[in-house]
Amino acid sequence: MSYFRQIPDLPTYPEAEGDFRFSYNANSGGGQSFLAGKYKNIDGALLELKTLDEKNAVFKFVFRSTEDADAQVILDDTSAQYLIKPRAHESRSMKLEVSGKVNPSKALTAFLMLPEGCTIMRPAEPSHSVLAKGNYWLQTMKLSCDFDDSEKNIVYLIPTDLVFSGGNEVTKKHFKLDLERRIRDIIAASNAEALPHAIRESLRHFADIYIGSHPFRYEAAKEEVEKLMHETALHFPTRYSGIDDPLPAIVEHATLEAGKLVDVDSAIRFKTGLSIQDKRNIIIFGAPGTGKSKFLDQKKEALLAAGGEFERVTFHPDYSYAHFVGTYKPVPKNNSEGKEIITYEYVPGPFMRVLAAALKNGKTQEVKPQLLLIEEINRASAAAVFGDVFQLLDRNRFNVSEYPIHPSVDIQTYLAKELGGLLSNYDELRLPDNMFIWGSMNSADQGVFPMDTAFKRRWDFMYLGIDDNEADLVGKFVTLGKDKSEHTIEWNELRRAINNFLAGKGINEDKQIGPYFLSREVSVPHEGDIIKSEPFVDAFQQKVLMYLFEDAARHHRASLFAGCDHKGIRYSDIRIDFERKGVHIFNAQIVDNLTFH
């Protein structure tokens, strides 16, 4: 495991958010520390950095330290407070005065319980990892800022995105640090009885800093890191090299020895043994009106008859991964003074909510199915909406994902909050056997997104035929037309006759008309066998005639609507003719196959 994720390049930050960042130049002397971009003041206005001139910068970390509590730590060590000055004459960027101070790259590294990095770029020794002792530096951070109302000359710099670099110009690589996961694991590991006493003591030094019961002092933290590295190499020589980050080896040992790091049952059960024969990934497809949604509802009721939960979502062309899986979104909150402010929180989408529910339920003694229903699954770009979770759809014989994914920190944090345990418990993610994903699709719709073979092969497809659910329509009659053209016909017989005409023109079944192209409310009487004419005519004009004219029979309008006085050239004329002539707007092939009552 690692708390660092390699990235291809140094990140840039959106100008709309102020682009407020710290950068560290490791090439000269003790290194130089710069501030660039713009920052937001307490009123949310973007300001130039020159307004921070002559203020003292103090670093502050804000993070989720436990499952239900936010924490903040101010690095108030006087050796880690920096005067902000212009970088050069008339320069828009600023610098932190480090003369007589500990360099910020070193101070923050010590705060994070990492080996001390270098202050001058130099090549890595062949035996060292990129982030080994003396061979890396904290190069850049995205920042936000806060102000001390009681100390007008103090500004708090709050790192939100930390990037470390290591190696020389040829071997140089960049890594993002998973800050919250690291801090939470340190706090949890400090209570792990499976660890040697000396290691726990060093861990508790940092845990006390993070929970606010002990101040941060650079020299003390640096000494504790050195002690921790020595003790870890001494106790776990086969797991730890003695020169790089000691935390992965510590967490690995504690987890293997004790099975957990905190007094929480954080075991994740992907294979729960749920004995339900239904397929886990199903897509119901068929022509429009074949009753796909109704069929899914019936399957859902049967699946959840003995308990379980479901969530329904409908895809559309603008639907995205952020909607489906989750993303950070602005959330209004009240600050300590009772003022409403906007903060950003990870907001899970339906996929992540159902997955969390399935994992949570899988830890209980009564495992129940958790179902995600996706209507119109092909009306969005399914591959883009699923993103990396697409890989999870490939299930093994136990109905668990064959191949795991490594979720983002946002997802890990959300799952840890919902289910308990450490972020590292969620390094690998699979779909459990109690999570079902069922969808519906209508390939006849215009503007749908095609599904590639790789996506489709991960689903079981169930086809609803054009006449599979017609039983409730048989023997249901409606009166159409006026005067001599008034006739009572069976709606299902008319539907079949239209479909036979379309089939004769080579039009595929998925373009034909299913039994419930007109809703049950319109086509199936509550009592008796007579369909109310007025709502039926209105729905037939708006739905059936429009669909035939604009889509299914657009290239065969003249022959389909041969009985129209205007030969089916204009939709408005067809509507008028239908009110007067009823079924006689269609060609003789259709009309001759109808029985008039």
PASE-732021 format. One line per field, with one value per residue (C-alpha): residue in one letter; x, y, z. Coordinates in pm, whole numbers, m for minus. Last residue first. Example, Ala and Ser with C-alpha at 12.3 -4.5 7.8 and 13.67 -1.06 7.14 Angstrom:
code = (S A) .
c1 = (1367 1230) .
c2 = (m106 m450) .
c3 = (714 780) .
END
This chain:
code = (H F T L N D V I Q A N F I H V G K R E F D I R I D S Y R I G K H D C G A F L S A R H H R A A D E F L Y M L V K Q Q F A D V F P E S K I I D G E H P V S V E R S L F Y P G I Q K D E N I G K G A L F N N I A R R L E N W E I T H E S K D K G L T V F K G V L D A E N D D I G L Y M F D W R R K F A T D M P F V G Q D A S N M S G W I F M N D P L R L E D Y N S L L G G L E K A L Y T Q I D V S P H I P Y E S V N F R N R D L L Q F V D G F V A A A S A R N I E E I L L L Q P K V E Q T K G N K L A A A L V R M F P G P V Y E Y T I I E K G E S N N K P V P K Y T G V F H A Y S Y D P H F T V R E F E G G A A L L A E K K Q D L F K S K G T G P A G F I I I N R K D Q I S L G T K F R I A S D V D V L K G A E L T A H E V I A P L P D D I G S Y R T P F H L A T E H M L K E V E E K A A E Y R F P H S G I Y I D A F H R L S E R I A H P L A E A N S A A I I D R I R R E L D L K F H K K T V E N G G S F V L D T P I L Y V I N K E S D D F D C S L K M T Q L W Y N G K A L V S H S P E A P R M I T C G E P L M L F A T L A K S P N V K G S V E L K M S R S E H A R P K I L Y Q A S T D D L I V Q A D A D E T S R F V F K F V A N K E D L T K L E L L A G D I N K Y K G A L F S Q G G G S N A N Y S F R F D G E A E P Y T P L D P I Q R F Y S M) .
c1 = (m6813 m6572 m6305 m5973 m5744 m5905 m5819 m5445 m5402 m5650 m5422 m5470 m5686 m5984 m5903 m6088 m6236 m6331 m6087 m5823 m5858 m5781 m5473 m5351 m5387 m5170 m4906 m4867 m4811 m5029 m5219 m5415 m5754 m5605 m5671 m5315 m5171 m4926 m4850 m4786 m4596 m4352 m4014 m4128 m4279 m4112 m4000 m4183 m4513 m4537 m4436 m4665 m4960 m4903 m4827 m5015 m5296 m5342 m5336 m5615 m5816 m5786 m5876 m6197 m6292 m6313 m6213 m6497 m6426 m6572 m6425 m6094 m6058 m5715 m5586 m5572 m5457 m5260 m5043 m5038 m4719 m4844 m4895 m4572 m4559 m4287 m3941 m3774 m3940 m3737 m3896 m3870 m4182 m4378 m4279 m4432 m4758 m4766 m4705 m5002 m5223 m5103 m5188 m5531 m5604 m5487 m5724 m6027 m6258 m6578 m6653 m6758 m6669 m7031 m7076 m6759 m6435 m6322 m6501 m6277 m6272 m6079 m6103 m5729 m5549 m5472 m5308 m5070 m4759 m4540 m4667 m4362 m4124 m3954 m3585 m3371 m3002 m2750 m2480 m2101 m2094 m2271 m1990 m1711 m1929 m1980 m2310 m2456 m2584 m2948 m3040 m3359 m3524 m3555 m3286 m3520 m3335 m3405 m3172 m3101 m2803 m2807 m2584 m2597 m2299 m2068 m1936 m1563 m1337 m971 m802 m1120 m986 m702 m948 m976 m1284 m1647 m1921 m2064 m1767 m1517 m1723 m1725 m1353 m1271 m1489 m1320 m976 m1039 m1118 m866 m1068 m1130 m1147 m1382 m1659 m1864 m2147 m1983 m1913 m1722 m1866 m1743 m1947 m1664 m1463 m1735 m1662 m1379 m1618 m1982 m2120 m1858 m1924 m2301 m2304 m2653 m2988 m2865 m2963 m3320 m3419 m3149 m3269 m3013 m3103 m2976 m3052 m3071 m2811 m2944 m2643 m2507 m2179 m2331 m2593 m2320 m2159 m2496 m2591 m2253 m2299 m2653 m2530 m2228 m2442 m2708 m2455 m2248 m2196 m1840 m1849 m1763 m1842 m2067 m2123 m2428 m2341 m2405 m2077 m1924 m2011 m2351 m2353 m2448 m2312 m2115 m2052 m1769 m1845 m2045 m2101 m2398 m2412 m2032 m2005 m2238 m2600 m2635 m2783 m3032 m3019 m3307 m3236 m3415 m3302 m3374 m3383 m3400 m3658 m3833 m4031 m3733 m3657 m4026 m4115 m3814 m3907 m4257 m4115 m3876 m4166 m4363 m4062 m4017 m4384 m4362 m4444 m4139 m3973 m3758 m3487 m3443 m3082 m2962 m2654 m2699 m2881 m3161 m3089 m3079 m2857 m2671 m2332 m2194 m1898 m1802 m1773 m1585 m1432 m1450 m1580 m1476 m1232 m961 m665 m810 m705 m475 m151 m212 m365 m99 180 38 m29 332 478 268 364 744 787 1135 1486 1464 1385 1067 885 1159 1327 1005 1113 1442 1334 1021 1219 1468 1201 998 1299 1378 1011 1002 1312 1156 837 1031 1230 919 699 329 121 m35 m400 m530 m649 m379 m98 m196 m196 154 305 82 258 593 468 304 637 818 545 561 247 m28 m200 m306 m405 m151 m252 m593 m451 m186 m447 m671 m384 m279 m634 m688 m370 m372 m50 m10 312 539 841 1186 1412 1573 1559 1669 1463 1163 848 567 221 m17 m378 m582 m314 m458 m250 m353 m301 m176 m123 m470 m428 m763 m967 m719 m763 m825 m670 m709 m413 m316 25 352 698 710 1059 1228 1554 1673 1485 1312 1027 1161 1262 1625 1863 1969 2049 1818 1969 1983 1749 1851 1638 1606 1324 1290 1119 739 525 290 401 764 689 507 810 1060 876 801 1178 1262 1309 1615 1571 1258 1080 778 748 494 363 242 600 646 998 1060 901 697 705 509 672 681 584 737 1013 744 570 205 131 m244 m437 m797 m1037 m1365 m1552 m1776 m1552 m1238 m975 m1163 m926 m825 m452 m319 5 99 185 279 149 392 237 m85 m259 10 m151 m429 m782 m1077 m1384 m1533 m1614 m1343 m1087 m1035 m685 m517 m234 114 296 667 909 1282 1531 1809 2067 1911 1747 1464 1217 900 556 251 m82 m384 m536 m823 m1099 m1208 m844 m870 m560 m263 m118 249 267 215 70 194 m37 110 m27 106 0) .
c2 = (m444 m403 m674 m540 m703 m518 m184 m258 m375 m107 179 376 690 452 372 684 889 1214 1240 1060 1308 1602 1431 1330 1691 1820 1554 1671 1457 1164 1134 1457 1283 1022 657 601 681 389 419 795 789 515 685 831 498 435 790 1115 993 663 820 1121 897 670 932 1258 1135 806 984 1225 949 729 1014 1077 718 563 199 m52 m397 m368 m184 m4 6 m85 144 491 417 122 370 385 221 m39 m330 m257 m68 m141 12 m266 m515 m395 m215 m419 m270 m588 m556 m209 m339 m628 m380 m168 m480 m586 m245 m247 m592 m472 m176 m397 m204 m6 181 534 605 654 927 981 795 565 347 148 m218 m430 m802 m864 m569 m738 m1032 m816 m866 m1075 m921 m718 m949 m861 m950 m1024 m935 m1062 m799 m788 m869 m542 m317 m490 m509 m134 26 276 606 689 985 834 569 223 73 83 10 m116 m171 m401 m371 m610 m583 m880 m1055 m766 m530 m487 m220 m231 25 44 m88 162 442 297 158 264 186 523 744 488 457 834 864 582 741 1079 918 764 396 126 m112 m482 m755 m1053 m852 m1084 m1301 m1615 m1750 m1432 m1094 m849 m540 m409 m297 m44 116 301 516 407 726 727 365 422 723 831 727 368 294 413 321 211 20 m29 m313 m412 m775 m877 m1025 m1103 m1145 m803 m704 m750 m485 m223 m338 m337 5 146 3 147 493 470 384 642 929 1023 1388 1467 1800 2155 2448 2749 2974 3069 3277 3130 3254 2906 2863 2764 2533 2543 2256 2304 1973 1719 1416 1094 766 840 1220 1265 985 1180 1228 1491 1251 1098 806 741 639 407 303 m25 m180 m529 m754 m1088 m968 m768 m985 m1048 m680 m590 m848 m696 m346 m454 m601 m279 m78 m305 m309 m367 m2 83 m230 m448 m451 m563 m528 m753 m752 m960 m1258 m1394 m1722 m1578 m1748 m1461 m1614 m1284 m1265 m897 m894 m591 m621 m289 m424 m120 m104 30 m117 m442 m799 m796 m932 m878 m532 m415 m540 m376 m50 m31 m129 136 400 378 612 561 495 208 m56 m182 m513 m771 m568 m530 m470 m288 m114 10 121 321 483 573 727 941 1044 1125 1344 1543 1588 1724 1964 2087 2150 2082 2135 1842 1767 1890 1563 1579 1668 1389 1144 1261 1186 880 730 775 599 324 247 224 m3 m260 m284 m546 m326 m85 245 464 275 447 800 725 570 876 1109 911 878 1250 1345 1114 1261 1339 1224 1375 1219 1348 1084 1312 1642 1468 1252 1342 1550 1582 1723 1833 1936 2116 2311 2582 2901 3096 3469 3665 4045 4127 3908 3888 3819 3556 3506 3203 3078 2820 2652 2411 2279 2242 2093 1901 1761 1435 1244 1298 995 793 925 804 468 425 152 341 656 931 1231 1569 1862 2075 2099 1727 1540 1453 1120 1156 1194 1446 1727 1648 1692 2016 2158 2039 2186 2495 2557 2593 2958 3181 3310 3149 3461 3333 3463 3659 3661 3968 4100 4479 4438 4071 3789 4036 3959 3729 3679 3314 3122 2773 2851 3008 2668 2755 2480 2517 2189 2152 1869 1741 1473 1183 908 1049 1304 1461 1738 2103 2177 2521 2682 3021 3313 3644 3950 4203 4186 3985 4250 4181 3842 3989 3938 3719 3799 3525 3758 3603 3670 3451 3412 3491 3314 3258 3198 3111 2915 2916 2640 2614 2703 2693 2417 2309 2571 2522 2618 2734 2786 3012 2949 3179 2925 3054 3033 2656 2482 2343 2007 1909 1638 1264 1180 911 834 851 701 361 0) .
c3 = (m3414 m3704 m3745 m3874 m4130 m4422 m4258 m4244 m4604 m4720 m4621 m4302 m4267 m4254 m3890 m3771 m4059 m3884 m3591 m3799 m4089 m3859 m3714 m4061 m4181 m3894 m3972 m4331 m4642 m4546 m4870 m4813 m4806 m4582 m4671 m4796 m4452 m4456 m4830 m4825 m4497 m4595 m4532 m4196 m4096 m3756 m3679 m3745 m3892 m3705 m3373 m3422 m3514 m3214 m2948 m2987 m3212 m3027 m2690 m2794 m2957 m2646 m2410 m2611 m2688 m2342 m2381 m2357 m2208 m1859 m1561 m1511 m1889 m2036 m2315 m2157 m1800 m1936 m2123 m2501 m2624 m2382 m2620 m2812 m3139 m3395 m3419 m3217 m3451 m3748 m4042 m4362 m4522 m4451 m4086 m4077 m4224 m3978 m3695 m3806 m3812 m3468 m3318 m3484 m3337 m2995 m3013 m3086 m3316 m3293 m3613 m3711 m4075 m4178 m3914 m3715 m3648 m3364 m3107 m2871 m2775 m2524 m2604 m2586 m2424 m2090 m2268 m2476 m2265 m2497 m2822 m2933 m2758 m2430 m2450 m2148 m2170 m1916 m1876 m1881 m2254 m2328 m2200 m2390 m2702 m2720 m2636 m2882 m2743 m2810 m3032 m3171 m2961 m3115 m2893 m2595 m2275 m1926 m1635 m1343 m1111 m813 m507 m266 m429 m345 m614 m566 m416 m327 m104 104 434 384 457 804 977 968 717 616 702 572 254 199 270 30 m238 m204 m186 m526 m566 m655 m870 m817 m1084 m1066 m907 m682 m817 m665 m1013 m1097 m1191 m1457 m1365 m1147 m1450 m1538 m1200 m1380 m1583 m1540 m1695 m1972 m2074 m2052 m2285 m2188 m2338 m2335 m1974 m2028 m1671 m1429 m1121 m843 m606 m262 m180 188 424 769 1001 917 748 402 485 511 187 7 145 42 m309 m327 m230 m463 m765 m677 m663 m360 m262 m156 24 m68 159 109 407 611 913 1259 1401 1409 1041 903 605 236 22 m300 m476 m479 m691 m704 m887 m1114 m1122 m1135 m1392 m1619 m1731 m2002 m2260 m2012 m1768 m1530 m1169 m927 m580 m407 m61 87 245 187 m115 m241 m544 m624 m602 m817 m1081 m1099 m1121 m1396 m1596 m1557 m1674 m1975 m2071 m2447 m2518 m2725 m2865 m2643 m2382 m2023 m1905 m1623 m1399 m1079 m1229 m1014 m833 m482 m224 m57 33 161 m76 m78 298 426 772 957 1286 1487 1777 1554 1373 1248 1171 1474 1334 963 1013 1257 1032 719 904 1026 688 512 777 752 450 304 429 679 416 582 546 595 867 1070 1430 1373 1054 1232 1536 1328 1112 1421 1596 1291 1265 1637 1605 1319 1518 1817 1598 1417 1716 1668 1979 2173 2246 1910 1756 1489 1730 1969 1676 1589 1931 1951 1649 1819 2132 1927 1760 2094 2239 1960 1745 1788 2046 1773 1935 1749 1435 1434 1459 1197 969 1000 917 611 478 519 333 31 m108 m476 m643 m907 m1077 m1172 m1327 m1586 m1397 m1079 m847 m631 m629 m374 m445 m171 m245 22 209 440 469 777 761 1064 1063 1192 1500 1681 1369 1254 882 661 342 68 m86 m363 m279 m467 m436 m110 m154 m242 m203 152 288 17 m197 m533 m387 m299 m415 m728 m531 m640 m813 m637 m596 m298 14 61 228 593 642 665 976 807 1041 954 583 661 837 576 276 483 534 902 987 1031 675 533 409 221 m132 m330 m686 m874 m907 m904 m760 m683 m487 m284 91 325 665 765 1076 1106 1359 1580 1601 1555 1303 1344 1345 1242 1306 1163 1353 1256 1123 1277 1177 886 780 816 826 916 802 945 718 877 693 547 198 193 m24 m287 m338 m552 m424 m520 m308 m88 202 421 148 m155 m297 m625 m807 m667 m340 m339 m120 m200 m126 131 m128 m476 m677 m447 m566 m362 m484 m292 m462 m494 m839 m735 m760 m1100 m1212 m1192 m1048 m1235 m1143 m1176 m1437 m1487 m1143 m905 m617 m268 53 m44 0) .
END
